[in-house]
Amino acid sequence: MPPAHRLEAAFRAGPPGVAGRDAEDDDAADADAAPNQVEEALDAWIARNLAALQERAEQGRSAFEQRLAEAGQGLPRSARGRIGVRVRPQRADRATPGAFSIEWVTYRHVRTASGVVYLSDYIRKGDGDRYPKSAFRGIARDWQRPLVEEAEQGFGAIRAAARQLAEVRTRFRAAAKRCRELGLNGDSGP
């Protein structure tokens, strides 16, 4: 069984002793897995889950934009507002591979000599996984607020899950480094 599948099976099964799973039932190959294989399996599992979360965020963005367009259909162009959401990959060197951000933006246009240029400004999120309702004050129109709040509730849950996945990867790497520093390489028996 490839390391990624063994790790995924272990995550599904839970800790030893749960649902009839005991230490004696563990596959011998799991106990002998090299730290590199576990790290690779963990990275693959995290990458798959981050990709699924990013897809869900894109679906939420698309659904929000569709609902926003439908709700503002009968309004004059000037009353439609200028709020939107972006889902984009994180490009920082130290970012978890597959990490992404979900950010709210406002759109504006500027007339230049070469024509109209559309610009976007990011709305400050602050701490935590969700934007506070106050972040949209003065930006979202009254008719947009329920749509924004509904979408942000889903986006907050996605951000929390993505953050937790990145934390798992970071903590595993820190623990592996600490074990190496202590001379433990995982190859020695009990």
N, C-alpha and C positions, 0 to 999 in steps of 0.2 A: 504494500500500500504506500503511495507517495507520501512524503512528510506532510504536505498540506492537508491531505485527507485524514491522516492520523490526528493532526492537531484539531481540525474541524470536528472530528468525531469526539475528541476529548472535550471540546467546548460544549458540544451537544449533550454529552453524557453527564457533565457536571463533575463535582469533586468526588474522590473515592468514597465509597460507602453510601452514596446516594443512588436510589433506584436499583439496589442490589449489586452495584458495581464495587468490587473490593480490590485491594492491591494485588491479590493473587490472580485476578482476572485480567490484569493489564497484559498487553502484548509485550513480549520480551524485546521486540524491536523498538518499541517506544522508550523503554528504559535505556537502551543502548544508543539512542539517537544522539548524534553529535550536536553540540550547541549551534553550529553553523546551520544544520538542517532544521533545527527548531526555529532559528531566526528566519531562515528562508521561508519556512512554512507559515510563520506568523506574519511576515511581510506580505506573502501572497494572500492570506486570509484578510488582512487589513485592506489591501489594495482592492480586493473584490468587493468588500463591504463599502469602502469609500466610493467606488464606482457606482454601486447601487444607490447610495445616498445622494450622489451628485445627480443621477438620473431622476430620482424622486424630487430633488430640488428644482431641476429643469421643468419637470411636469407641473410643479407648484407654481413656478414663475409663469409658465404658459397659461395655466388655468387662471391665475390672477389677472394677467393681461387681457384674457378673453372676457372675464367677468367685468373688468374695468371698462372695456370697450362697450359691452352690452349695456352697462348701467349708465354710461355717459352718452349713449347714442342720440337721445333727443335733445341734448344740451348744445348750446352754441360752442364753438371751438374754444373761445376764451374761458368758458366755465368748466372745461374738461380737466383741468389740472395739469400737473407736470411731474408726477411721481412715477417711479418705476423700480424694478428690482433686477439685479444682475447676479448671475451665478458664474464665477470664473475661477480657474485654477490658481493655486498659490504657486508662485514662481521662486520664492526665496530658496536659497541653497540649503538651508537647514529645515525646510518644510518636509513634512511626511510625504513620501511619494503618493500622489493621488489626492492630496489635500486640496480643498477648494473653499471659497468664501461665498457667502450669500449676503449681498449688500443692497441697501435701499439707496436710490439716487433721485435727484431732481434734474429735470432737463430744462435747458434754456437755449435760446438762439441769439446769435450776435451777427449783426450785419457788418460785413467787411467789404473792402473794395472788390474782392473776388467773388462775393456772393454771401449767402447766409451760411454760417457755421453753427452746427449744433454741438453744444457742450453739456457735460453732466457734472454734477457736484455730488459727492458722497455725503450721506447723512451720518452723523456720528452715532455709533452704537453705544459706546460706553462699556462698562463691565458686564459680564454675564453673557448668556447665550441668546438673549432676546433684546430687541430694541425696546426701550421704555415708550409708553404711549406719548409721553411728552416730546419725544424726538420728532414726532409727526405734527406737532402743534404749529400752526402757521404754514404748514407745507401741504398737508392733505386737506382736501375740501371736506365739508361736512358729509357729503354723500359718499366719499371715498373711505372715510375712517373705518366703517364696519368691514369693508373689503380688505383694507390694510391689516387690521387687527386679526382677522380670520387667517389671512395668509401668514402673518408673522408668527402666529401660534404654531403652525406647521413648520415654518422655517426654524423657529427656536428649537424644536425637538430634533430637527435634522442637524443643526449646529452642535447641539449637546452630544448627539451620537458620534459625530465626526470628531469632536474634541476628545471624547472618551477613547475612541479607537487610537488616536494619536498618542494619548497618555499611556495606553497599554504598550505601544511600541517603545516609547521613551523609557518607561519603567523597566521593561524587559531588558533593554540594552544597558541601562544603568546597573541592573542586578547582575547581568552577565559580566560586565566590566568589573564590578566589585568582587565577584567570585574569582575571576582571573587574577585580580590583584592579590587575593588571599591564597592563590595557588590551587584553587579548585577548578578543574577543567571539565567536570562532569563525566570523565571517562573512568574514574576509579569506582570500584564497587563498594558496597556497604561495609 
